[in-house]
Amino acid sequence: MLTGATVLATLMYAALGVLVFIISFIVVDKLTPGELWKEIIEKQNQAVALLAGAAALGLSIIIAAAIHG
């Protein structure tokens, strides 16, 4: 049975995970040469899009494992 505390904890962990993901992705963007968004959107660079997607998946898995314990 879900209590208010359980729902609140779930929402807090979800918000924390999203925040950590955004910060981590900004760091990945700064570490790569060039601008990821410009390469993906304007130049239609599929290799950079694949790199960004792989980084996003990897970061998500790490964050989920860290939060889950």
PDB file of N, CA, C and O in Angstrom:
ATOM      1  N   MET A   1       0.838  -1.177   0.000  1.00  0.00           N
ATOM      2  CA  MET A   1       0.000   0.000   0.000  1.00  0.00           C
ATOM      3  C   MET A   1       0.887   1.245   0.000  1.00  0.00           C
ATOM      4  O   MET A   1       1.832   1.355   0.781  1.00  0.00           O
ATOM      5  N   LEU A   2       0.566   2.155  -0.872  1.00  0.00           N
ATOM      6  CA  LEU A   2       1.349   3.380  -0.975  1.00  0.00           C
ATOM      7  C   LEU A   2       0.894   4.400   0.060  1.00  0.00           C
ATOM      8  O   LEU A   2      -0.294   4.687   0.207  1.00  0.00           O
ATOM      9  N   THR A   3       1.858   4.924   0.756  1.00  0.00           N
ATOM     10  CA  THR A   3       1.566   5.992   1.705  1.00  0.00           C
ATOM     11  C   THR A   3       2.050   7.309   1.115  1.00  0.00           C
ATOM     12  O   THR A   3       2.733   7.332   0.091  1.00  0.00           O
ATOM     13  N   GLY A   4       1.693   8.385   1.762  1.00  0.00           N
ATOM     14  CA  GLY A   4       2.134   9.696   1.310  1.00  0.00           C
ATOM     15  C   GLY A   4       3.644   9.837   1.360  1.00  0.00           C
ATOM     16  O   GLY A   4       4.240  10.479   0.495  1.00  0.00           O
ATOM     17  N   ALA A   5       4.263   9.240   2.368  1.00  0.00           N
ATOM     18  CA  ALA A   5       5.718   9.312   2.502  1.00  0.00           C
ATOM     19  C   ALA A   5       6.409   8.553   1.376  1.00  0.00           C
ATOM     20  O   ALA A   5       7.448   8.993   0.883  1.00  0.00           O
ATOM     21  N   THR A   6       5.847   7.419   0.965  1.00  0.00           N
ATOM     22  CA  THR A   6       6.428   6.635  -0.119  1.00  0.00           C
ATOM     23  C   THR A   6       6.362   7.397  -1.433  1.00  0.00           C
ATOM     24  O   THR A   6       7.333   7.436  -2.189  1.00  0.00           O
ATOM     25  N   VAL A   7       5.224   7.993  -1.696  1.00  0.00           N
ATOM     26  CA  VAL A   7       5.053   8.760  -2.930  1.00  0.00           C
ATOM     27  C   VAL A   7       5.984   9.970  -2.929  1.00  0.00           C
ATOM     28  O   VAL A   7       6.601  10.278  -3.949  1.00  0.00           O
ATOM     29  N   LEU A   8       6.088  10.653  -1.800  1.00  0.00           N
ATOM     30  CA  LEU A   8       6.968  11.812  -1.697  1.00  0.00           C
ATOM     31  C   LEU A   8       8.426  11.414  -1.904  1.00  0.00           C
ATOM     32  O   LEU A   8       9.164  12.100  -2.612  1.00  0.00           O
ATOM     33  N   ALA A   9       8.844  10.309  -1.288  1.00  0.00           N
ATOM     34  CA  ALA A   9      10.221   9.839  -1.453  1.00  0.00           C
ATOM     35  C   ALA A   9      10.496   9.482  -2.912  1.00  0.00           C
ATOM     36  O   ALA A   9      11.568   9.788  -3.434  1.00  0.00           O
ATOM     37  N   THR A  10       9.540   8.839  -3.567  1.00  0.00           N
ATOM     38  CA  THR A  10       9.694   8.480  -4.971  1.00  0.00           C
ATOM     39  C   THR A  10       9.851   9.718  -5.840  1.00  0.00           C
ATOM     40  O   THR A  10      10.713   9.760  -6.718  1.00  0.00           O
ATOM     41  N   LEU A  11       9.030  10.715  -5.601  1.00  0.00           N
ATOM     42  CA  LEU A  11       9.118  11.952  -6.374  1.00  0.00           C
ATOM     43  C   LEU A  11      10.432  12.688  -6.118  1.00  0.00           C
ATOM     44  O   LEU A  11      11.010  13.269  -7.037  1.00  0.00           O
ATOM     45  N   MET A  12      10.899  12.664  -4.881  1.00  0.00           N
ATOM     46  CA  MET A  12      12.162  13.326  -4.557  1.00  0.00           C
ATOM     47  C   MET A  12      13.334  12.618  -5.230  1.00  0.00           C
ATOM     48  O   MET A  12      14.224  13.275  -5.771  1.00  0.00           O
ATOM     49  N   TYR A  13      13.343  11.286  -5.203  1.00  0.00           N
ATOM     50  CA  TYR A  13      14.411  10.541  -5.863  1.00  0.00           C
ATOM     51  C   TYR A  13      14.372  10.748  -7.381  1.00  0.00           C
ATOM     52  O   TYR A  13      15.417  10.854  -8.023  1.00  0.00           O
ATOM     53  N   ALA A  14      13.173  10.805  -7.945  1.00  0.00           N
ATOM     54  CA  ALA A  14      13.043  11.048  -9.383  1.00  0.00           C
ATOM     55  C   ALA A  14      13.581  12.432  -9.741  1.00  0.00           C
ATOM     56  O   ALA A  14      14.311  12.582 -10.721  1.00  0.00           O
ATOM     57  N   ALA A  15      13.224  13.435  -8.956  1.00  0.00           N
ATOM     58  CA  ALA A  15      13.712  14.801  -9.206  1.00  0.00           C
ATOM     59  C   ALA A  15      15.231  14.866  -9.048  1.00  0.00           C
ATOM     60  O   ALA A  15      15.915  15.517  -9.837  1.00  0.00           O
ATOM     61  N   LEU A  16      15.747  14.198  -8.038  1.00  0.00           N
ATOM     62  CA  LEU A  16      17.196  14.175  -7.824  1.00  0.00           C
ATOM     63  C   LEU A  16      17.904  13.500  -8.998  1.00  0.00           C
ATOM     64  O   LEU A  16      18.940  13.978  -9.459  1.00  0.00           O
ATOM     65  N   GLY A  17      17.347  12.397  -9.476  1.00  0.00           N
ATOM     66  CA  GLY A  17      17.934  11.692 -10.612  1.00  0.00           C
ATOM     67  C   GLY A  17      17.949  12.538 -11.869  1.00  0.00           C
ATOM     68  O   GLY A  17      18.941  12.552 -12.599  1.00  0.00           O
ATOM     69  N   VAL A  18      16.852  13.248 -12.129  1.00  0.00           N
ATOM     70  CA  VAL A  18      16.780  14.119 -13.305  1.00  0.00           C
ATOM     71  C   VAL A  18      17.793  15.254 -13.188  1.00  0.00           C
ATOM     72  O   VAL A  18      18.466  15.590 -14.162  1.00  0.00           O
ATOM     73  N   LEU A  19      17.903  15.841 -12.011  1.00  0.00           N
ATOM     74  CA  LEU A  19      18.853  16.933 -11.789  1.00  0.00           C
ATOM     75  C   LEU A  19      20.295  16.464 -11.989  1.00  0.00           C
ATOM     76  O   LEU A  19      21.082  17.139 -12.652  1.00  0.00           O
ATOM     77  N   VAL A  20      20.634  15.328 -11.424  1.00  0.00           N
ATOM     78  CA  VAL A  20      21.986  14.785 -11.593  1.00  0.00           C
ATOM     79  C   VAL A  20      22.248  14.453 -13.060  1.00  0.00           C
ATOM     80  O   VAL A  20      23.351  14.676 -13.560  1.00  0.00           O
ATOM     81  N   PHE A  21      21.240  13.920 -13.749  1.00  0.00           N
ATOM     82  CA  PHE A  21      21.396  13.603 -15.171  1.00  0.00           C
ATOM     83  C   PHE A  21      21.669  14.864 -15.989  1.00  0.00           C
ATOM     84  O   PHE A  21      22.562  14.870 -16.836  1.00  0.00           O
ATOM     85  N   ILE A  22      20.914  15.921 -15.745  1.00  0.00           N
ATOM     86  CA  ILE A  22      21.101  17.166 -16.493  1.00  0.00           C
ATOM     87  C   ILE A  22      22.493  17.729 -16.265  1.00  0.00           C
ATOM     88  O   ILE A  22      23.172  18.123 -17.214  1.00  0.00           O
ATOM     89  N   ILE A  23      22.918  17.767 -15.010  1.00  0.00           N
ATOM     90  CA  ILE A  23      24.255  18.279 -14.701  1.00  0.00           C
ATOM     91  C   ILE A  23      25.326  17.407 -15.353  1.00  0.00           C
ATOM     92  O   ILE A  23      26.287  17.928 -15.920  1.00  0.00           O
ATOM     93  N   SER A  24      25.169  16.094 -15.278  1.00  0.00           N
ATOM     94  CA  SER A  24      26.148  15.181 -15.874  1.00  0.00           C
ATOM     95  C   SER A  24      26.209  15.337 -17.387  1.00  0.00           C
ATOM     96  O   SER A  24      27.288  15.289 -17.977  1.00  0.00           O
ATOM     97  N   PHE A  25      25.054  15.524 -18.015  1.00  0.00           N
ATOM     98  CA  PHE A  25      25.047  15.662 -19.469  1.00  0.00           C
ATOM     99  C   PHE A  25      25.689  16.985 -19.899  1.00  0.00           C
ATOM    100  O   PHE A  25      26.341  17.049 -20.941  1.00  0.00           O
ATOM    101  N   ILE A  26      25.507  18.026 -19.107  1.00  0.00           N
ATOM    102  CA  ILE A  26      26.178  19.298 -19.397  1.00  0.00           C
ATOM    103  C   ILE A  26      27.693  19.116 -19.316  1.00  0.00           C
ATOM    104  O   ILE A  26      28.435  19.660 -20.134  1.00  0.00           O
ATOM    105  N   VAL A  27      28.144  18.351 -18.328  1.00  0.00           N
ATOM    106  CA  VAL A  27      29.586  18.085 -18.202  1.00  0.00           C
ATOM    107  C   VAL A  27      30.088  17.306 -19.420  1.00  0.00           C
ATOM    108  O   VAL A  27      31.150  17.618 -19.959  1.00  0.00           O
ATOM    109  N   VAL A  28      29.336  16.303 -19.853  1.00  0.00           N
ATOM    110  CA  VAL A  28      29.721  15.538 -21.048  1.00  0.00           C
ATOM    111  C   VAL A  28      29.773  16.464 -22.258  1.00  0.00           C
ATOM    112  O   VAL A  28      30.689  16.363 -23.074  1.00  0.00           O
ATOM    113  N   ASP A  29      28.811  17.356 -22.382  1.00  0.00           N
ATOM    114  CA  ASP A  29      28.782  18.306 -23.495  1.00  0.00           C
ATOM    115  C   ASP A  29      30.010  19.207 -23.479  1.00  0.00           C
ATOM    116  O   ASP A  29      30.580  19.499 -24.530  1.00  0.00           O
ATOM    117  N   LYS A  30      30.418  19.647 -22.294  1.00  0.00           N
ATOM    118  CA  LYS A  30      31.592  20.521 -22.189  1.00  0.00           C
ATOM    119  C   LYS A  30      32.892  19.769 -22.475  1.00  0.00           C
ATOM    120  O   LYS A  30      33.853  20.363 -22.964  1.00  0.00           O
ATOM    121  N   LEU A  31      32.930  18.473 -22.177  1.00  0.00           N
ATOM    122  CA  LEU A  31      34.145  17.686 -22.387  1.00  0.00           C
ATOM    123  C   LEU A  31      34.354  17.282 -23.844  1.00  0.00           C
ATOM    124  O   LEU A  31      35.478  16.982 -24.246  1.00  0.00           O
ATOM    125  N   THR A  32      33.292  17.271 -24.631  1.00  0.00           N
ATOM    126  CA  THR A  32      33.421  16.900 -26.036  1.00  0.00           C
ATOM    127  C   THR A  32      33.769  18.135 -26.863  1.00  0.00           C
ATOM    128  O   THR A  32      33.325  19.241 -26.556  1.00  0.00           O
ATOM    129  N   PRO A  33      34.557  17.942 -27.901  1.00  0.00           N
ATOM    130  CA  PRO A  33      34.892  19.095 -28.744  1.00  0.00           C
ATOM    131  C   PRO A  33      33.674  19.553 -29.552  1.00  0.00           C
ATOM    132  O   PRO A  33      32.867  18.730 -29.985  1.00  0.00           O
ATOM    133  N   GLY A  34      33.547  20.842 -29.748  1.00  0.00           N
ATOM    134  CA  GLY A  34      32.419  21.380 -30.507  1.00  0.00           C
ATOM    135  C   GLY A  34      31.169  21.487 -29.648  1.00  0.00           C
ATOM    136  O   GLY A  34      31.206  21.300 -28.432  1.00  0.00           O
ATOM    137  N   GLU A  35      30.073  21.791 -30.307  1.00  0.00           N
ATOM    138  CA  GLU A  35      28.784  21.910 -29.625  1.00  0.00           C
ATOM    139  C   GLU A  35      27.889  20.752 -30.055  1.00  0.00           C
ATOM    140  O   GLU A  35      27.554  20.626 -31.232  1.00  0.00           O
ATOM    141  N   LEU A  36      27.507  19.917 -29.110  1.00  0.00           N
ATOM    142  CA  LEU A  36      26.700  18.737 -29.437  1.00  0.00           C
ATOM    143  C   LEU A  36      25.384  19.107 -30.106  1.00  0.00           C
ATOM    144  O   LEU A  36      25.021  18.535 -31.134  1.00  0.00           O
ATOM    145  N   TRP A  37      24.671  20.066 -29.520  1.00  0.00           N
ATOM    146  CA  TRP A  37      23.341  20.409 -30.035  1.00  0.00           C
ATOM    147  C   TRP A  37      23.434  20.918 -31.475  1.00  0.00           C
ATOM    148  O   TRP A  37      22.619  20.547 -32.320  1.00  0.00           O
ATOM    149  N   LYS A  38      24.424  21.766 -31.753  1.00  0.00           N
ATOM    150  CA  LYS A  38      24.596  22.312 -33.098  1.00  0.00           C
ATOM    151  C   LYS A  38      24.929  21.196 -34.081  1.00  0.00           C
ATOM    152  O   LYS A  38      24.408  21.169 -35.196  1.00  0.00           O
ATOM    153  N   GLU A  39      25.789  20.287 -33.672  1.00  0.00           N
ATOM    154  CA  GLU A  39      26.166  19.168 -34.543  1.00  0.00           C
ATOM    155  C   GLU A  39      24.973  18.258 -34.842  1.00  0.00           C
ATOM    156  O   GLU A  39      24.798  17.802 -35.972  1.00  0.00           O
ATOM    157  N   ILE A  40      24.164  18.002 -33.827  1.00  0.00           N
ATOM    158  CA  ILE A  40      23.044  17.077 -34.002  1.00  0.00           C
ATOM    159  C   ILE A  40      21.916  17.719 -34.799  1.00  0.00           C
ATOM    160  O   ILE A  40      21.416  17.120 -35.751  1.00  0.00           O
ATOM    161  N   ILE A  41      21.510  18.922 -34.427  1.00  0.00           N
ATOM    162  CA  ILE A  41      20.338  19.547 -35.036  1.00  0.00           C
ATOM    163  C   ILE A  41      20.659  20.197 -36.378  1.00  0.00           C
ATOM    164  O   ILE A  41      19.993  19.921 -37.375  1.00  0.00           O
ATOM    165  N   GLU A  42      21.667  21.052 -36.409  1.00  0.00           N
ATOM    166  CA  GLU A  42      21.934  21.807 -37.626  1.00  0.00           C
ATOM    167  C   GLU A  42      22.669  21.002 -38.694  1.00  0.00           C
ATOM    168  O   GLU A  42      22.343  21.086 -39.878  1.00  0.00           O
ATOM    169  N   LYS A  43      23.657  20.228 -38.272  1.00  0.00           N
ATOM    170  CA  LYS A  43      24.465  19.485 -39.242  1.00  0.00           C
ATOM    171  C   LYS A  43      23.983  18.053 -39.454  1.00  0.00           C
ATOM    172  O   LYS A  43      24.527  17.341 -40.298  1.00  0.00           O
ATOM    173  N   GLN A  44      22.972  17.620 -38.704  1.00  0.00           N
ATOM    174  CA  GLN A  44      22.398  16.269 -38.832  1.00  0.00           C
ATOM    175  C   GLN A  44      23.467  15.177 -38.694  1.00  0.00           C
ATOM    176  O   GLN A  44      23.450  14.191 -39.430  1.00  0.00           O
ATOM    177  N   ASN A  45      24.395  15.360 -37.746  1.00  0.00           N
ATOM    178  CA  ASN A  45      25.486  14.424 -37.538  1.00  0.00           C
ATOM    179  C   ASN A  45      24.982  13.240 -36.711  1.00  0.00           C
ATOM    180  O   ASN A  45      24.789  13.355 -35.500  1.00  0.00           O
ATOM    181  N   GLN A  46      24.772  12.100 -37.376  1.00  0.00           N
ATOM    182  CA  GLN A  46      24.222  10.923 -36.706  1.00  0.00           C
ATOM    183  C   GLN A  46      25.209  10.286 -35.744  1.00  0.00           C
ATOM    184  O   GLN A  46      24.800   9.705 -34.739  1.00  0.00           O
ATOM    185  N   ALA A  47      26.493  10.383 -36.028  1.00  0.00           N
ATOM    186  CA  ALA A  47      27.500   9.811 -35.136  1.00  0.00           C
ATOM    187  C   ALA A  47      27.506  10.546 -33.789  1.00  0.00           C
ATOM    188  O   ALA A  47      27.617   9.914 -32.738  1.00  0.00           O
ATOM    189  N   VAL A  48      27.390  11.855 -33.820  1.00  0.00           N
ATOM    190  CA  VAL A  48      27.347  12.632 -32.581  1.00  0.00           C
ATOM    191  C   VAL A  48      26.046  12.355 -31.832  1.00  0.00           C
ATOM    192  O   VAL A  48      26.039  12.289 -30.603  1.00  0.00           O
ATOM    193  N   ALA A  49      24.949  12.194 -32.564  1.00  0.00           N
ATOM    194  CA  ALA A  49      23.678  11.856 -31.926  1.00  0.00           C
ATOM    195  C   ALA A  49      23.771  10.501 -31.234  1.00  0.00           C
ATOM    196  O   ALA A  49      23.251  10.328 -30.132  1.00  0.00           O
ATOM    197  N   LEU A  50      24.425   9.552 -31.869  1.00  0.00           N
ATOM    198  CA  LEU A  50      24.617   8.232 -31.263  1.00  0.00           C
ATOM    199  C   LEU A  50      25.484   8.333 -30.016  1.00  0.00           C
ATOM    200  O   LEU A  50      25.199   7.684 -29.009  1.00  0.00           O
ATOM    201  N   LEU A  51      26.536   9.136 -30.074  1.00  0.00           N
ATOM    202  CA  LEU A  51      27.396   9.352 -28.910  1.00  0.00           C
ATOM    203  C   LEU A  51      26.599   9.978 -27.764  1.00  0.00           C
ATOM    204  O   LEU A  51      26.719   9.545 -26.618  1.00  0.00           O
ATOM    205  N   ALA A  52      25.796  10.982 -28.064  1.00  0.00           N
ATOM    206  CA  ALA A  52      24.993  11.645 -27.033  1.00  0.00           C
ATOM    207  C   ALA A  52      23.965  10.686 -26.438  1.00  0.00           C
ATOM    208  O   ALA A  52      23.736  10.685 -25.228  1.00  0.00           O
ATOM    209  N   GLY A  53      23.352   9.875 -27.286  1.00  0.00           N
ATOM    210  CA  GLY A  53      22.383   8.895 -26.794  1.00  0.00           C
ATOM    211  C   GLY A  53      23.020   7.840 -25.909  1.00  0.00           C
ATOM    212  O   GLY A  53      22.461   7.458 -24.881  1.00  0.00           O
ATOM    213  N   ALA A  54      24.195   7.371 -26.313  1.00  0.00           N
ATOM    214  CA  ALA A  54      24.906   6.376 -25.503  1.00  0.00           C
ATOM    215  C   ALA A  54      25.330   6.977 -24.163  1.00  0.00           C
ATOM    216  O   ALA A  54      25.244   6.317 -23.127  1.00  0.00           O
ATOM    217  N   ALA A  55      25.783   8.217 -24.185  1.00  0.00           N
ATOM    218  CA  ALA A  55      26.157   8.889 -22.936  1.00  0.00           C
ATOM    219  C   ALA A  55      24.936   9.061 -22.032  1.00  0.00           C
ATOM    220  O   ALA A  55      25.021   8.870 -20.819  1.00  0.00           O
ATOM    221  N   ALA A  56      23.807   9.422 -22.628  1.00  0.00           N
ATOM    222  CA  ALA A  56      22.577   9.597 -21.850  1.00  0.00           C
ATOM    223  C   ALA A  56      22.138   8.277 -21.214  1.00  0.00           C
ATOM    224  O   ALA A  56      21.764   8.248 -20.042  1.00  0.00           O
ATOM    225  N   LEU A  57      22.181   7.193 -21.978  1.00  0.00           N
ATOM    226  CA  LEU A  57      21.806   5.884 -21.426  1.00  0.00           C
ATOM    227  C   LEU A  57      22.762   5.451 -20.314  1.00  0.00           C
ATOM    228  O   LEU A  57      22.331   4.973 -19.265  1.00  0.00           O
ATOM    229  N   GLY A  58      24.042   5.620 -20.551  1.00  0.00           N
ATOM    230  CA  GLY A  58      25.029   5.247 -19.537  1.00  0.00           C
ATOM    231  C   GLY A  58      24.857   6.045 -18.251  1.00  0.00           C
ATOM    232  O   GLY A  58      24.885   5.482 -17.157  1.00  0.00           O
ATOM    233  N   LEU A  59      24.679   7.348 -18.384  1.00  0.00           N
ATOM    234  CA  LEU A  59      24.461   8.183 -17.200  1.00  0.00           C
ATOM    235  C   LEU A  59      23.184   7.782 -16.467  1.00  0.00           C
ATOM    236  O   LEU A  59      23.154   7.739 -15.237  1.00  0.00           O
ATOM    237  N   SER A  60      22.139   7.491 -17.224  1.00  0.00           N
ATOM    238  CA  SER A  60      20.868   7.100 -16.608  1.00  0.00           C
ATOM    239  C   SER A  60      21.003   5.806 -15.811  1.00  0.00           C
ATOM    240  O   SER A  60      20.467   5.696 -14.708  1.00  0.00           O
ATOM    241  N   ILE A  61      21.704   4.843 -16.357  1.00  0.00           N
ATOM    242  CA  ILE A  61      21.885   3.572 -15.659  1.00  0.00           C
ATOM    243  C   ILE A  61      22.698   3.766 -14.384  1.00  0.00           C
ATOM    244  O   ILE A  61      22.369   3.201 -13.341  1.00  0.00           O
ATOM    245  N   ILE A  62      23.755   4.562 -14.469  1.00  0.00           N
ATOM    246  CA  ILE A  62      24.578   4.817 -13.284  1.00  0.00           C
ATOM    247  C   ILE A  62      23.782   5.533 -12.197  1.00  0.00           C
ATOM    248  O   ILE A  62      23.862   5.170 -11.024  1.00  0.00           O
ATOM    249  N   ILE A  63      23.022   6.542 -12.585  1.00  0.00           N
ATOM    250  CA  ILE A  63      22.230   7.305 -11.620  1.00  0.00           C
ATOM    251  C   ILE A  63      21.153   6.420 -10.985  1.00  0.00           C
ATOM    252  O   ILE A  63      20.925   6.480  -9.777  1.00  0.00           O
ATOM    253  N   ALA A  64      20.495   5.601 -11.806  1.00  0.00           N
ATOM    254  CA  ALA A  64      19.447   4.710 -11.275  1.00  0.00           C
ATOM    255  C   ALA A  64      20.041   3.712 -10.293  1.00  0.00           C
ATOM    256  O   ALA A  64      19.446   3.443  -9.250  1.00  0.00           O
ATOM    257  N   ALA A  65      21.200   3.163 -10.610  1.00  0.00           N
ATOM    258  CA  ALA A  65      21.836   2.205  -9.713  1.00  0.00           C
ATOM    259  C   ALA A  65      22.272   2.879  -8.413  1.00  0.00           C
ATOM    260  O   ALA A  65      22.165   2.287  -7.339  1.00  0.00           O
ATOM    261  N   ALA A  66      22.761   4.113  -8.509  1.00  0.00           N
ATOM    262  CA  ALA A  66      23.186   4.826  -7.311  1.00  0.00           C
ATOM    263  C   ALA A  66      22.008   5.165  -6.413  1.00  0.00           C
ATOM    264  O   ALA A  66      22.118   5.075  -5.190  1.00  0.00           O
ATOM    265  N   ILE A  67      20.892   5.548  -6.994  1.00  0.00           N
ATOM    266  CA  ILE A  67      19.712   5.891  -6.207  1.00  0.00           C
ATOM    267  C   ILE A  67      19.068   4.644  -5.633  1.00  0.00           C
ATOM    268  O   ILE A  67      18.628   4.637  -4.483  1.00  0.00           O
ATOM    269  N   HIS A  68      19.012   3.582  -6.439  1.00  0.00           N
ATOM    270  CA  HIS A  68      18.357   2.352  -5.979  1.00  0.00           C
ATOM    271  C   HIS A  68      19.147   1.681  -4.874  1.00  0.00           C
ATOM    272  O   HIS A  68      18.566   1.090  -3.963  1.00  0.00           O
ATOM    273  N   GLY A  69      20.461   1.765  -4.947  1.00  0.00           N
ATOM    274  CA  GLY A  69      21.303   1.178  -3.901  1.00  0.00           C
ATOM    275  C   GLY A  69      21.767  -0.134  -4.328  1.00  0.00           C
ATOM    276  O   GLY A  69      22.493  -0.801  -3.591  1.00  0.00           O
TER     277      GLY A  69
END
